[in-house]
Amino acid sequence: MEMSDDSKRSMNPVIHKCMKHLDVIGVDDKTKQIVYMYMKTLEDELKKEIELNH
């Protein structure tokens, strides 16, 4: 799962690091997509929580 330079720059650093680790251990693209989807959903939910509490 190759990402463009723009998407790498805008990606959360923790998600980016996780994706790099998945590359290192040789995970297939489908698994990377699933992991990214769940991590991105979690990030979005946390952002909503932070906005609601401020």
KELOTOR-791504 format. One record per atom (N, C-alpha, C, O): residue number from 1; chain; atom name; x, y, z. Coordinates in Angstrom, 1 decimal. Layout:
BEGIN
n,chain,atom,east,north,up
NUM,A,CA,X,Y,Z
...
END
This chain:
BEGIN
n,chain,atom,east,north,up
1,A,N,0.8,-1.2,0.0
1,A,CA,0.0,0.0,0.0
1,A,C,0.9,1.2,0.0
1,A,O,1.3,1.7,1.1
2,A,N,1.2,1.7,-1.2
2,A,CA,2.0,2.9,-1.3
2,A,C,1.2,4.1,-1.1
2,A,O,0.1,4.2,-1.6
3,A,N,1.7,5.1,-0.4
3,A,CA,1.0,6.4,-0.2
3,A,C,1.8,7.5,-0.8
3,A,O,3.0,7.5,-1.0
4,A,N,1.0,8.5,-1.3
4,A,CA,1.6,9.6,-1.9
4,A,C,2.4,10.5,-0.9
4,A,O,2.1,10.3,0.3
5,A,N,3.3,11.3,-1.3
5,A,CA,4.0,12.2,-0.4
5,A,C,3.1,13.1,0.4
5,A,O,3.3,13.4,1.6
6,A,N,2.0,13.6,-0.3
6,A,CA,1.0,14.5,0.4
6,A,C,0.3,13.7,1.6
6,A,O,0.2,14.3,2.6
7,A,N,-0.1,12.5,1.3
7,A,CA,-0.8,11.8,2.4
7,A,C,0.2,11.4,3.5
7,A,O,-0.2,11.3,4.7
8,A,N,1.4,11.2,3.2
8,A,CA,2.4,10.9,4.3
8,A,C,2.6,12.1,5.1
8,A,O,2.8,12.0,6.4
9,A,N,2.7,13.3,4.5
9,A,CA,2.9,14.5,5.3
9,A,C,1.8,14.8,6.2
9,A,O,2.0,15.3,7.3
10,A,N,0.5,14.6,5.8
10,A,CA,-0.6,14.9,6.6
10,A,C,-1.0,13.8,7.5
10,A,O,-1.9,14.0,8.4
11,A,N,-0.4,12.7,7.5
11,A,CA,-0.7,11.5,8.3
11,A,C,-0.2,11.8,9.8
11,A,O,0.9,12.3,10.0
12,A,N,-1.1,11.4,10.7
12,A,CA,-0.7,11.4,12.1
12,A,C,0.6,10.7,12.3
12,A,O,0.8,9.6,11.7
13,A,N,1.6,11.2,13.1
13,A,CA,2.9,10.6,13.2
13,A,C,2.8,9.2,13.8
13,A,O,3.6,8.3,13.4
14,A,N,1.9,8.9,14.7
14,A,CA,1.7,7.6,15.3
14,A,C,1.2,6.6,14.2
14,A,O,1.7,5.5,14.1
15,A,N,0.3,7.0,13.4
15,A,CA,-0.3,6.2,12.4
15,A,C,0.9,5.9,11.4
15,A,O,1.0,4.8,10.9
16,A,N,1.6,6.9,11.0
16,A,CA,2.7,6.8,10.1
16,A,C,3.7,5.8,10.6
16,A,O,4.2,4.9,9.8
17,A,N,4.1,5.9,11.9
17,A,CA,5.0,5.0,12.5
17,A,C,4.5,3.5,12.4
17,A,O,5.2,2.6,12.2
18,A,N,3.2,3.4,12.8
18,A,CA,2.6,2.0,12.7
18,A,C,2.7,1.5,11.3
18,A,O,3.0,0.3,11.2
19,A,N,2.4,2.3,10.3
19,A,CA,2.4,1.8,8.9
19,A,C,3.8,1.4,8.5
19,A,O,4.0,0.4,7.8
20,A,N,4.8,2.1,9.0
20,A,CA,6.2,1.7,8.7
20,A,C,6.5,0.4,9.4
20,A,O,7.2,-0.4,8.8
21,A,N,6.1,0.2,10.6
21,A,CA,6.3,-1.1,11.3
21,A,C,5.7,-2.2,10.5
21,A,O,6.2,-3.3,10.4
22,A,N,4.5,-2.0,10.0
22,A,CA,3.8,-3.0,9.2
22,A,C,4.6,-3.4,8.0
22,A,O,4.7,-4.6,7.6
23,A,N,5.2,-2.4,7.4
23,A,CA,6.1,-2.7,6.2
23,A,C,7.3,-3.5,6.7
23,A,O,7.6,-4.5,6.0
24,A,N,7.9,-3.2,7.8
24,A,CA,9.1,-3.9,8.3
24,A,C,8.8,-5.4,8.5
24,A,O,9.6,-6.2,8.2
25,A,N,7.6,-5.7,9.1
25,A,CA,7.3,-7.0,9.4
25,A,C,6.6,-7.8,8.2
25,A,O,6.3,-8.9,8.3
26,A,N,6.5,-7.1,7.1
26,A,CA,6.0,-7.7,5.8
26,A,C,4.5,-8.0,5.8
26,A,O,4.1,-9.0,5.2
27,A,N,3.7,-7.1,6.3
27,A,CA,2.3,-7.3,6.3
27,A,C,1.7,-7.0,4.9
27,A,O,2.2,-6.1,4.3
28,A,N,0.7,-7.8,4.5
28,A,CA,0.1,-7.6,3.2
28,A,C,-0.7,-6.3,3.2
28,A,O,-1.1,-5.7,4.2
29,A,N,-1.0,-5.8,1.9
29,A,CA,-1.7,-4.5,1.8
29,A,C,-3.1,-4.5,2.4
29,A,O,-3.5,-3.5,2.9
30,A,N,-3.8,-5.6,2.3
30,A,CA,-5.1,-5.7,2.8
30,A,C,-5.1,-5.4,4.3
30,A,O,-5.9,-4.7,4.9
31,A,N,-4.2,-6.1,5.0
31,A,CA,-4.0,-5.9,6.5
31,A,C,-3.7,-4.5,6.8
31,A,O,-4.2,-3.9,7.8
32,A,N,-2.8,-3.9,6.0
32,A,CA,-2.4,-2.5,6.2
32,A,C,-3.6,-1.6,6.1
32,A,O,-3.8,-0.6,6.9
33,A,N,-4.4,-1.8,5.1
33,A,CA,-5.6,-1.0,4.9
33,A,C,-6.6,-1.1,6.1
33,A,O,-7.1,-0.1,6.6
34,A,N,-6.7,-2.3,6.6
34,A,CA,-7.6,-2.5,7.8
34,A,C,-7.1,-1.8,9.0
34,A,O,-7.8,-1.1,9.7
35,A,N,-5.8,-2.0,9.3
35,A,CA,-5.1,-1.3,10.4
35,A,C,-5.3,0.2,10.3
35,A,O,-5.6,0.9,11.3
36,A,N,-5.0,0.7,9.1
36,A,CA,-5.1,2.2,8.9
36,A,C,-6.5,2.7,9.1
36,A,O,-6.7,3.7,9.8
37,A,N,-7.5,1.9,8.6
37,A,CA,-8.9,2.3,8.8
37,A,C,-9.2,2.4,10.3
37,A,O,-9.8,3.4,10.7
38,A,N,-8.9,1.4,11.1
38,A,CA,-9.2,1.5,12.5
38,A,C,-8.4,2.6,13.2
38,A,O,-9.0,3.3,14.1
39,A,N,-7.2,2.8,12.9
39,A,CA,-6.4,3.8,13.5
39,A,C,-6.9,5.2,13.2
39,A,O,-7.0,6.1,14.0
40,A,N,-7.3,5.4,11.9
40,A,CA,-7.8,6.7,11.5
40,A,C,-9.2,7.0,12.1
40,A,O,-9.5,8.1,12.5
41,A,N,-10.0,5.9,12.3
41,A,CA,-11.3,6.1,12.9
41,A,C,-11.1,6.5,14.4
41,A,O,-11.8,7.4,14.9
42,A,N,-10.2,5.8,15.0
42,A,CA,-9.8,6.2,16.4
42,A,C,-9.4,7.6,16.6
42,A,O,-9.8,8.3,17.5
43,A,N,-8.5,8.0,15.6
43,A,CA,-8.0,9.4,15.7
43,A,C,-9.2,10.4,15.5
43,A,O,-9.2,11.4,16.2
44,A,N,-10.1,10.1,14.5
44,A,CA,-11.2,11.0,14.3
44,A,C,-12.1,11.1,15.5
44,A,O,-12.6,12.2,15.9
45,A,N,-12.3,10.0,16.2
45,A,CA,-13.2,10.0,17.4
45,A,C,-12.5,10.8,18.5
45,A,O,-13.2,11.5,19.3
46,A,N,-11.2,10.6,18.7
46,A,CA,-10.5,11.4,19.7
46,A,C,-10.5,12.9,19.4
46,A,O,-10.7,13.7,20.4
47,A,N,-10.4,13.3,18.2
47,A,CA,-10.5,14.7,17.8
47,A,C,-11.9,15.2,18.2
47,A,O,-12.0,16.3,18.7
48,A,N,-12.9,14.5,17.9
48,A,CA,-14.3,14.9,18.2
48,A,C,-14.4,15.1,19.7
48,A,O,-15.0,16.1,20.2
49,A,N,-13.9,14.1,20.5
49,A,CA,-14.0,14.2,22.0
49,A,C,-13.3,15.5,22.5
49,A,O,-13.8,16.2,23.3
50,A,N,-12.1,15.7,21.9
50,A,CA,-11.4,16.9,22.4
50,A,C,-12.1,18.2,22.0
50,A,O,-12.2,19.1,22.9
51,A,N,-12.7,18.2,20.9
51,A,CA,-13.5,19.4,20.5
51,A,C,-14.7,19.6,21.4
51,A,O,-15.1,20.7,21.8
52,A,N,-15.4,18.5,21.7
52,A,CA,-16.6,18.6,22.6
52,A,C,-16.2,19.1,24.0
52,A,O,-17.0,19.7,24.7
53,A,N,-15.0,18.7,24.5
53,A,CA,-14.6,19.1,25.8
53,A,C,-13.9,20.4,25.9
53,A,O,-13.5,20.8,27.0
54,A,N,-13.8,21.1,24.8
54,A,CA,-13.2,22.5,24.9
54,A,C,-14.1,23.5,24.4
54,A,O,-13.7,24.7,24.4
END
